[in-house]
Amino acid sequence: MSYDQPQHGGAADSYYQQQGQQDIGMQYQQPQGQYKQQYQAPDGIPAPQQYGQQLSPQPQQNSAPPPQYGKQEGEAPYGNQTFTQSFNITKPKFNDIWAALLFLLTFAGFVAVSGLAINGYSSTNEGSGIYSSTAQEVGLNTNTIILFAFVLGTAFVLSFVYFWIIRTFTKQVIWITGILQIVFGVGTAIVYFARGYYSAAIVYLIFAVFYIVCFISWIPRIPFSVLMLQTVIDVSKNYGHVFIVSLFGGIAATAFGAWFSVTLVSIYAKYQPGSPACNADGGACSKGKVIGLIVFCTFAAYWITEVIKNVIHVTISGVYGSWYFYSQKPAGFPKAATRGAFKRSMTYSFGSISFGSLLVAIIQFLRQACSVARQSQMAQGNTMGQIFFCILGCFIGILDWAIQFINEYAFSYIALYGKAYIPAAKATWHMMKDRGIDALVNECLINPVLTMGAVFVAYVCSFLAYLYLEFTKPEYNSSGGFTPVVMAFAFLVGLQICNIFLVPIKSGVATFFVAMAFDPEVLMNEYPDLWQRMVGVYPHVQTMVHA
C-alpha cells in the first residue's frame, strides 16, 4: 500500500516528494506486547495512554488528508483547560530554593558592583569617541564601549537573521550553516596569516578542518534532522507564542550584554592602578581588585544569561508538551499555555532552573578562562602554552557538553511535571535510555548545527573586535595586551545572544524526545503521519521504542 505523504509547505517536503511511489507504509511494524517499562506519571499528570490493539498504523489510501502538525482551519484547537489544569501538580512546592536564593544574591552582587563601577567611571573623562586621544592608557574606556555596542548590534542582527533563515529555509539551513562556518574559518585564518598573526591563523585553520570532517560525516543524517526541524517549526507557527518569546529573549540577552559591557569597562576605568577614577568616592585601586571583580562579574554574567536561556527553554517546553499530549485530544490544546509555563518557570521551578544553570555557568566560566589563557599564550608566541590550554579546553568542552545534554532534557521534564532538578535529571535519563531515545537524539543534528551557527556568530563578533582594535588603535592597547581579552568577551557576548535566540528551536526538539520517551504511543496513534515519516527516514526508530 502506498502512503500519501502530507504536505506541510516546508522545505523538508522535498526529501519525501521523491518517495511518492515507495511503499513506506510497508516498513511499519505493528507493535507487539508491552514496552520494557511502564512509567508511572507524576502526581496529577495523566498516565500514558494504553491503546492496546486499537492502533491502526496503516493510513488508508484515498482517505482524508492526514492532520497537519499545526492548527486546522475550522477547528477549535484551544480547549477550556489552562496549562496549569492540564499539567496539574498535586501539592506543588518550590524546588531547590537554595539555588534560587544563591542566584538572587549573585545578581544583587552584580548590581552593586556595576553601580559602584559605573558611578566611578561616569565621574571621569575616558574618551568621547572611537579615536579620542584623551582616553586613559591603563585600561578600557569609551572606545571599548563603542566596540561592544558594535558587537552587540552585530550579534543581535546576525542571530535574528539566522533564526529567520531557519524558519524559512528549513532544509537548506543545515548546508548554509556548515558552509558559512567552514568558509569563515578558512577566510579568517587567511586574514590572520596575511597580518602575521600566525598562532591565531593556525587555530582557526585547525577548527575549519575539524568542521569539514564533521560536516561530511553528518550528511547521511540530514533527512531525519530536517524532519525534526520541520515538525518543530510547523508547531511553532501555530501554537503558543514561540517566536515572540524568542524575540523577547534576544532583546533581554542583548540588553544584559550592553549592561555587562559597560560594567566591564567601568571596572577597568575605576579600579585599574593609575586611572583618574581611582580616588573617586574613596577606595583603593589594584590589579588584584580588577581581576577579582572581572572574575565575579563574568561568572555572574554566565549564570544570569543561562537562567534567562533556561527560563525561555522551560516556557517553550510547556508549549510543545501541550501540543504533543493535548492538541489531538477532545479537550484541545490548553489555553494560555505560554503564560502558564512561564509562570511555573518563574515560581515553583525557578530554583531548579537556577541549579542547572549554575552547573553550566561554572563549566563555561572555566572554559572561557581557558580560552583567554590560550589567546594570551598565542599573543606571546608560546606554542606549548597554546597546545596545553587547547587540550584542557577540549576536556572542559566535553564536560560542558555532558551537562548541557542532561539539562536540556531535564528542563523539558521539569516544565511539564514540576520536579526538582536532580530527580528530573535522573528520571529523564532513565526514560530515554530504556526507550532507546538516546540513540535517536544522537542521530539528530539540530543541536550540533545550531551550536555551529551560534559559534559562527561568536566568531564574527570576535573578528569584528580584532579589526576594531587594529584600525582604531586605542592607547590602552598600544602593546596589544588587551586584544585577547576583548576578543574573548566579544566571543562570549555573541555566543550567548545567539544561543538565547535559538533556545525555542532546541526546546521544541528536546521536549518532543522527552514526551516520546514518556509515552511513544501518543505519537504513533495521534500523529500517524509524523510517525510514518520518521520511519521513512530512520526505520530503526521502530525498534528503539518497542520491547
PLY file of the C-alpha trace (Angstrom):
ply
format ascii 1.0
element vertex 547
property float x
property float y
property float z
element edge 546
property int vertex1
property int vertex2
end_header
0.00 0.00 0.00
1.40 3.38 -0.89
1.33 6.22 1.58
0.26 9.71 0.59
2.76 11.95 2.29
1.23 15.02 3.91
2.47 18.29 2.53
3.36 20.89 5.13
4.66 23.57 2.86
8.10 23.35 4.38
11.47 22.72 2.84
11.64 19.23 4.28
8.95 18.06 1.87
11.46 17.89 -0.97
13.08 14.94 0.77
9.88 12.97 0.62
8.36 14.03 -2.67
10.81 11.70 -4.38
9.43 8.78 -2.39
5.85 9.13 -3.59
5.81 5.67 -5.17
7.72 3.91 -2.43
5.84 1.65 -0.04
6.78 3.47 3.15
3.76 2.04 4.87
5.10 -1.50 4.45
8.15 -0.57 6.50
5.99 -0.06 9.57
5.84 -2.93 12.04
2.86 -3.48 14.31
3.97 -3.04 17.95
3.91 -6.32 19.80
3.34 -6.70 23.51
4.15 -4.12 26.10
7.08 -1.80 26.39
10.06 -2.68 28.51
8.97 -0.48 31.38
5.76 1.37 32.09
6.50 4.70 33.71
4.14 5.99 36.33
3.09 9.54 35.64
3.98 12.08 38.31
1.23 13.10 40.69
-1.58 14.92 38.97
-0.40 14.05 35.46
-2.42 11.72 33.23
-0.84 8.29 32.87
0.42 7.22 29.45
-2.33 6.08 27.14
-2.92 2.34 26.83
-4.05 1.95 23.26
-3.75 -1.81 23.05
-4.67 -3.29 19.71
-6.69 -0.32 18.51
-3.57 1.01 16.83
-4.13 1.38 13.13
-0.80 2.37 11.72
-1.61 1.91 8.05
-3.09 5.09 6.57
-5.99 4.42 4.24
-5.35 5.24 0.63
-7.64 7.94 -0.80
-8.78 8.83 2.72
-8.93 12.39 4.03
-5.59 14.16 4.21
-3.67 13.38 7.39
-3.74 16.09 10.04
-1.16 18.82 9.92
1.03 19.35 12.93
-0.31 22.86 13.39
-3.80 24.31 13.61
-6.56 23.14 11.29
-8.84 25.71 9.71
-12.35 25.47 11.11
-11.47 23.59 14.28
-11.08 24.93 17.79
-7.58 23.85 18.81
-7.71 25.62 22.16
-9.66 23.87 24.91
-11.24 25.08 28.12
-8.45 23.88 30.39
-5.44 26.02 31.18
-1.85 24.78 31.14
-1.86 24.54 34.94
-5.00 22.40 34.88
-3.75 20.15 32.08
-0.39 19.58 33.74
-1.66 19.77 37.28
0.81 19.22 40.11
-0.60 17.83 43.35
0.71 19.80 46.31
3.14 21.96 44.33
6.21 23.23 46.13
9.17 25.46 45.43
12.05 23.19 44.42
15.78 23.80 45.02
15.14 27.00 46.98
18.82 27.29 47.97
19.85 27.69 44.32
17.24 30.40 43.73
18.41 32.34 46.80
22.07 31.99 45.79
21.25 33.25 42.31
19.39 36.27 43.68
22.34 37.08 45.95
24.73 36.79 43.00
22.51 39.03 40.90
22.34 41.58 43.74
26.14 41.47 43.98
26.45 42.10 40.26
24.08 45.07 40.53
26.11 46.51 43.42
29.47 46.13 41.67
28.03 47.51 38.45
26.52 50.52 40.20
29.74 51.43 42.01
31.91 50.95 38.93
29.64 52.87 36.56
29.29 55.71 39.08
33.07 55.98 39.34
33.51 55.75 35.58
30.94 58.47 34.91
32.97 60.91 37.03
35.96 60.63 34.68
36.63 61.62 31.10
37.86 58.44 29.48
37.48 59.50 25.88
34.43 60.55 23.99
34.66 58.58 20.77
36.38 55.95 18.72
39.61 57.83 18.03
39.70 60.08 21.10
43.24 60.81 22.28
42.20 61.92 25.77
41.43 58.42 26.99
43.50 56.70 29.62
46.34 54.41 28.67
45.97 51.97 31.55
42.60 50.35 30.95
39.45 50.08 28.88
37.49 53.23 28.06
34.72 54.72 25.92
36.43 53.34 22.83
35.72 49.86 24.19
32.09 50.68 24.98
31.61 51.72 21.35
33.28 48.47 20.30
30.92 46.39 22.44
27.96 48.38 21.06
29.03 47.30 17.56
29.45 43.73 18.79
26.02 43.68 20.45
24.33 45.10 17.37
26.10 42.59 15.13
25.21 39.67 17.41
21.54 40.69 17.60
21.15 41.22 13.85
23.02 38.04 12.86
21.09 35.96 15.41
17.76 37.34 14.22
18.65 36.73 10.58
19.85 33.20 11.36
16.59 32.44 13.18
14.65 33.75 10.16
16.72 31.57 7.82
15.93 28.52 9.94
12.22 29.28 9.77
12.21 30.00 6.04
14.82 27.59 4.61
14.46 24.55 6.85
16.27 22.02 4.67
18.90 24.39 3.35
19.82 25.80 6.77
21.97 22.79 7.66
24.00 23.25 4.50
24.08 27.03 4.90
25.37 26.74 8.46
28.09 24.25 7.61
29.31 26.16 4.56
29.34 29.53 6.35
31.24 28.13 9.30
33.87 26.47 7.13
34.28 29.40 4.71
34.51 31.94 7.51
37.01 29.80 9.41
39.28 29.44 6.38
38.86 33.11 5.44
39.71 34.28 8.95
42.78 32.05 9.00
43.94 33.59 5.71
43.49 37.12 7.12
45.46 36.24 10.24
48.22 34.69 8.12
48.35 37.83 5.97
48.63 40.07 9.05
51.31 37.91 10.67
49.06 36.62 13.47
50.24 33.05 12.81
49.19 31.39 16.06
45.56 32.52 15.65
45.63 31.57 11.96
46.71 28.02 12.77
43.98 27.61 15.40
41.24 28.84 13.03
42.57 26.60 10.26
42.52 23.55 12.54
38.93 24.27 13.55
37.94 24.72 9.90
39.38 21.31 9.02
37.61 19.80 12.03
34.25 21.22 10.90
34.82 19.95 7.35
35.32 16.40 8.65
32.29 16.68 10.95
30.01 18.06 8.28
30.90 15.35 5.76
30.09 12.70 8.37
26.74 14.39 9.06
25.39 14.24 5.52
23.62 10.82 5.87
21.79 12.10 8.97
20.43 15.26 7.39
16.99 13.87 6.26
15.97 12.84 9.79
17.19 16.15 11.21
15.24 18.10 8.58
12.05 16.22 9.51
12.51 17.03 13.20
13.28 20.65 12.42
10.27 20.95 10.10
7.99 19.49 12.77
9.22 21.96 15.37
8.79 24.90 13.01
5.29 23.74 11.98
4.18 23.62 15.61
5.81 26.93 16.50
3.93 28.70 13.70
0.55 27.61 15.04
0.69 27.18 18.80
1.71 29.42 21.65
3.93 32.45 21.14
7.21 30.76 20.31
8.63 33.44 18.02
7.59 36.27 20.34
9.31 34.54 23.25
12.42 34.11 21.12
12.41 37.82 20.20
11.90 38.96 23.79
14.63 36.59 24.91
17.01 38.01 22.32
16.20 41.56 23.40
16.73 40.67 27.07
20.06 39.00 26.27
21.21 41.99 24.21
20.18 44.44 26.94
22.05 42.46 29.56
25.03 42.21 27.22
25.08 46.00 26.98
24.88 46.30 30.76
27.67 43.77 31.21
29.87 45.52 28.63
29.53 48.91 30.33
30.19 47.28 33.71
33.32 45.59 32.39
34.73 48.85 31.03
33.74 50.73 34.19
35.61 48.27 36.42
38.79 48.87 34.44
38.25 52.63 34.44
37.62 52.88 38.19
39.92 50.29 39.75
42.89 49.99 37.37
46.03 51.50 39.04
46.83 54.88 37.53
43.25 55.59 36.47
41.88 59.10 37.19
38.87 57.46 38.88
40.98 55.61 41.43
40.31 58.08 44.23
36.74 58.90 43.24
34.37 58.23 46.15
37.20 56.67 48.14
38.54 53.16 47.78
41.84 51.81 46.57
42.90 50.56 43.17
44.89 47.45 42.39
45.31 44.86 39.68
44.09 42.21 42.09
40.83 44.08 42.67
40.31 44.47 38.92
40.92 40.77 38.32
38.67 39.74 41.21
35.78 41.94 40.11
36.13 40.89 36.48
36.09 37.23 37.52
32.98 37.72 39.67
31.10 39.74 37.04
32.00 37.30 34.27
30.77 34.35 36.32
27.61 36.25 37.27
27.04 37.11 33.60
27.31 33.45 32.62
24.85 32.45 35.32
22.36 35.23 34.56
22.35 34.53 30.82
21.97 30.80 31.48
18.97 31.49 33.71
17.44 33.70 31.00
18.03 30.97 28.44
16.58 28.20 30.61
13.52 30.19 31.64
12.80 30.51 27.92
13.52 26.80 27.49
11.09 25.75 30.23
8.43 28.14 28.91
8.67 26.83 25.35
8.80 23.22 26.55
5.39 23.78 28.12
4.04 24.81 24.72
5.46 21.79 22.88
4.40 19.42 25.66
0.86 20.79 25.41
0.90 20.18 21.65
2.17 16.61 21.97
-0.20 15.43 24.70
-3.32 17.53 24.11
-3.63 19.02 20.60
-5.34 15.86 19.27
-7.39 15.22 22.42
-11.08 16.20 22.64
-10.17 18.71 25.36
-7.93 20.51 22.89
-4.73 22.48 23.29
-4.59 24.13 26.74
-5.31 27.83 26.66
-2.69 30.28 27.91
-0.04 27.56 27.63
2.82 30.01 27.15
1.77 32.17 30.08
1.15 29.14 32.31
4.52 27.58 31.52
6.29 30.91 32.10
4.55 31.33 35.46
5.69 27.86 36.55
9.27 28.56 35.42
9.39 31.75 37.50
7.84 30.24 40.63
7.96 26.55 41.53
10.69 25.64 39.03
12.90 28.73 39.36
15.16 27.07 41.93
15.66 24.06 39.67
16.44 26.35 36.74
18.98 28.21 38.89
20.57 24.92 39.98
21.04 23.55 36.48
22.18 26.93 35.19
24.78 27.16 37.97
26.44 23.93 36.85
26.65 25.16 33.27
27.88 28.60 34.35
30.76 27.09 36.34
31.88 24.92 33.43
31.53 27.68 30.85
33.40 30.12 33.07
36.31 27.67 33.29
36.14 27.19 29.53
36.23 30.95 28.97
39.20 31.33 31.33
40.98 28.61 29.37
40.20 30.44 26.11
41.59 33.72 27.46
44.74 31.95 28.63
45.16 30.27 25.24
44.79 33.57 23.38
47.25 35.21 25.77
49.78 32.47 25.04
49.02 32.93 21.36
49.79 36.65 21.57
53.10 35.85 23.28
54.00 33.25 20.66
54.17 30.43 23.23
53.28 27.33 21.20
53.47 24.85 24.09
51.18 27.02 26.19
48.69 27.16 23.34
48.70 23.38 22.97
48.24 22.84 26.72
45.28 25.20 27.03
43.79 23.86 23.80
43.82 20.30 25.19
42.48 21.48 28.54
39.73 23.38 26.74
38.74 20.21 24.89
38.29 18.28 28.15
36.27 21.12 29.65
34.22 21.25 26.46
33.32 17.56 26.79
32.18 18.14 30.38
30.18 21.16 29.24
28.50 19.07 26.54
27.53 16.36 29.06
25.94 18.82 31.48
24.19 20.72 28.69
22.82 17.42 27.35
21.35 16.47 30.73
20.00 19.97 31.36
18.27 20.23 28.02
16.05 17.21 28.58
15.73 17.57 32.36
14.33 21.09 31.96
11.73 19.84 29.48
10.65 17.28 32.09
10.60 19.99 34.77
8.40 22.19 32.57
5.69 19.53 32.38
5.92 17.78 35.72
7.42 20.36 38.10
10.04 18.09 39.66
13.25 19.18 41.39
16.41 19.28 39.28
18.19 16.08 40.36
15.08 13.81 40.34
14.11 15.24 36.95
17.60 14.64 35.54
17.61 11.04 36.78
14.08 10.28 35.57
14.70 11.78 32.15
17.97 9.92 31.67
16.48 6.53 32.67
13.41 7.01 30.49
15.43 7.94 27.43
17.88 5.06 27.94
15.11 2.49 28.47
13.18 3.65 25.41
16.29 3.93 23.27
15.59 7.61 22.63
19.20 8.49 23.47
20.26 6.84 20.19
17.58 8.85 18.38
18.91 12.04 19.97
22.41 11.22 18.76
21.04 10.76 15.25
19.52 14.24 15.25
21.83 17.02 14.06
19.75 20.00 15.15
21.71 20.80 18.30
25.17 20.46 16.69
24.07 22.53 13.71
22.53 25.28 15.86
25.62 25.29 18.05
27.73 25.67 14.92
25.54 28.60 13.91
25.96 30.25 17.32
29.73 29.75 17.15
29.71 31.36 13.70
28.02 34.46 15.16
30.57 34.44 18.01
33.44 34.17 15.50
32.12 37.17 13.59
31.84 39.21 16.79
35.34 38.22 17.89
36.78 39.02 14.45
34.97 42.38 14.46
36.58 43.16 17.83
40.01 42.28 16.41
39.55 44.53 13.38
38.20 47.35 15.53
41.25 47.28 17.80
43.60 47.05 14.83
42.13 50.04 12.99
41.28 52.37 15.91
44.50 51.59 17.84
43.34 52.77 21.30
46.05 53.96 23.70
45.27 51.33 26.31
46.03 48.59 23.76
49.23 50.06 22.31
51.10 46.89 23.26
48.29 44.54 22.15
47.86 43.15 25.66
44.10 43.73 25.75
43.43 42.17 22.34
42.87 38.57 23.55
40.71 39.74 26.47
38.46 41.95 24.34
38.18 39.27 21.63
37.26 36.64 24.23
34.50 38.78 25.71
33.19 39.67 22.25
33.06 35.94 21.51
31.17 35.33 24.77
28.59 38.05 24.06
27.93 36.85 20.51
27.67 33.20 21.55
25.25 33.81 24.42
22.95 36.12 22.46
22.66 33.70 19.54
22.15 30.72 21.86
19.27 32.51 23.57
17.69 33.34 20.20
17.84 29.66 19.24
16.51 28.25 22.52
12.90 27.83 21.27
14.02 25.51 18.46
16.22 23.41 20.74
13.44 23.32 23.33
10.95 22.02 20.80
13.20 19.13 19.78
14.13 18.29 23.38
10.50 18.29 24.53
9.47 16.11 21.61
12.06 13.47 22.54
11.18 13.61 26.26
7.45 13.28 25.53
8.16 10.46 23.09
10.22 8.66 25.75
7.43 9.07 28.30
4.59 7.93 26.03
5.54 6.90 22.45
2.05 5.56 21.73
0.72 9.12 21.60
2.98 9.74 18.61
2.01 6.52 16.83
-1.74 6.87 17.37
-2.41 10.59 17.35
0.25 11.67 14.84
0.43 8.69 12.44
1.62 10.85 9.54
4.59 12.12 11.54
5.35 8.61 12.78
5.32 7.26 9.22
7.69 9.98 8.05
10.07 9.20 10.91
10.01 5.54 9.92
10.64 6.53 6.31
13.81 8.49 7.03
15.01 6.46 10.03
13.50 2.93 10.12
15.41 1.99 13.30
13.03 4.20 15.28
10.54 1.29 15.33
12.87 -0.97 17.30
14.05 1.82 19.59
10.71 2.41 21.28
9.45 -1.19 21.41
10.44 -4.08 23.62
0 1
1 2
2 3
3 4
4 5
5 6
6 7
7 8
8 9
9 10
10 11
11 12
12 13
13 14
14 15
15 16
16 17
17 18
18 19
19 20
20 21
21 22
22 23
23 24
24 25
25 26
26 27
27 28
28 29
29 30
30 31
31 32
32 33
33 34
34 35
35 36
36 37
37 38
38 39
39 40
40 41
41 42
42 43
43 44
44 45
45 46
46 47
47 48
48 49
49 50
50 51
51 52
52 53
53 54
54 55
55 56
56 57
57 58
58 59
59 60
60 61
61 62
62 63
63 64
64 65
65 66
66 67
67 68
68 69
69 70
70 71
71 72
72 73
73 74
74 75
75 76
76 77
77 78
78 79
79 80
80 81
81 82
82 83
83 84
84 85
85 86
86 87
87 88
88 89
89 90
90 91
91 92
92 93
93 94
94 95
95 96
96 97
97 98
98 99
99 100
100 101
101 102
102 103
103 104
104 105
105 106
106 107
107 108
108 109
109 110
110 111
111 112
112 113
113 114
114 115
115 116
116 117
117 118
118 119
119 120
120 121
121 122
122 123
123 124
124 125
125 126
126 127
127 128
128 129
129 130
130 131
131 132
132 133
133 134
134 135
135 136
136 137
137 138
138 139
139 140
140 141
141 142
142 143
143 144
144 145
145 146
146 147
147 148
148 149
149 150
150 151
151 152
152 153
153 154
154 155
155 156
156 157
157 158
158 159
159 160
160 161
161 162
162 163
163 164
164 165
165 166
166 167
167 168
168 169
169 170
170 171
171 172
172 173
173 174
174 175
175 176
176 177
177 178
178 179
179 180
180 181
181 182
182 183
183 184
184 185
185 186
186 187
187 188
188 189
189 190
190 191
191 192
192 193
193 194
194 195
195 196
196 197
197 198
198 199
199 200
200 201
201 202
202 203
203 204
204 205
205 206
206 207
207 208
208 209
209 210
210 211
211 212
212 213
213 214
214 215
215 216
216 217
217 218
218 219
219 220
220 221
221 222
222 223
223 224
224 225
225 226
226 227
227 228
228 229
229 230
230 231
231 232
232 233
233 234
234 235
235 236
236 237
237 238
238 239
239 240
240 241
241 242
242 243
243 244
244 245
245 246
246 247
247 248
248 249
249 250
250 251
251 252
252 253
253 254
254 255
255 256
256 257
257 258
258 259
259 260
260 261
261 262
262 263
263 264
264 265
265 266
266 267
267 268
268 269
269 270
270 271
271 272
272 273
273 274
274 275
275 276
276 277
277 278
278 279
279 280
280 281
281 282
282 283
283 284
284 285
285 286
286 287
287 288
288 289
289 290
290 291
291 292
292 293
293 294
294 295
295 296
296 297
297 298
298 299
299 300
300 301
301 302
302 303
303 304
304 305
305 306
306 307
307 308
308 309
309 310
310 311
311 312
312 313
313 314
314 315
315 316
316 317
317 318
318 319
319 320
320 321
321 322
322 323
323 324
324 325
325 326
326 327
327 328
328 329
329 330
330 331
331 332
332 333
333 334
334 335
335 336
336 337
337 338
338 339
339 340
340 341
341 342
342 343
343 344
344 345
345 346
346 347
347 348
348 349
349 350
350 351
351 352
352 353
353 354
354 355
355 356
356 357
357 358
358 359
359 360
360 361
361 362
362 363
363 364
364 365
365 366
366 367
367 368
368 369
369 370
370 371
371 372
372 373
373 374
374 375
375 376
376 377
377 378
378 379
379 380
380 381
381 382
382 383
383 384
384 385
385 386
386 387
387 388
388 389
389 390
390 391
391 392
392 393
393 394
394 395
395 396
396 397
397 398
398 399
399 400
400 401
401 402
402 403
403 404
404 405
405 406
406 407
407 408
408 409
409 410
410 411
411 412
412 413
413 414
414 415
415 416
416 417
417 418
418 419
419 420
420 421
421 422
422 423
423 424
424 425
425 426
426 427
427 428
428 429
429 430
430 431
431 432
432 433
433 434
434 435
435 436
436 437
437 438
438 439
439 440
440 441
441 442
442 443
443 444
444 445
445 446
446 447
447 448
448 449
449 450
450 451
451 452
452 453
453 454
454 455
455 456
456 457
457 458
458 459
459 460
460 461
461 462
462 463
463 464
464 465
465 466
466 467
467 468
468 469
469 470
470 471
471 472
472 473
473 474
474 475
475 476
476 477
477 478
478 479
479 480
480 481
481 482
482 483
483 484
484 485
485 486
486 487
487 488
488 489
489 490
490 491
491 492
492 493
493 494
494 495
495 496
496 497
497 498
498 499
499 500
500 501
501 502
502 503
503 504
504 505
505 506
506 507
507 508
508 509
509 510
510 511
511 512
512 513
513 514
514 515
515 516
516 517
517 518
518 519
519 520
520 521
521 522
522 523
523 524
524 525
525 526
526 527
527 528
528 529
529 530
530 531
531 532
532 533
533 534
534 535
535 536
536 537
537 538
538 539
539 540
540 541
541 542
542 543
543 544
544 545
545 546
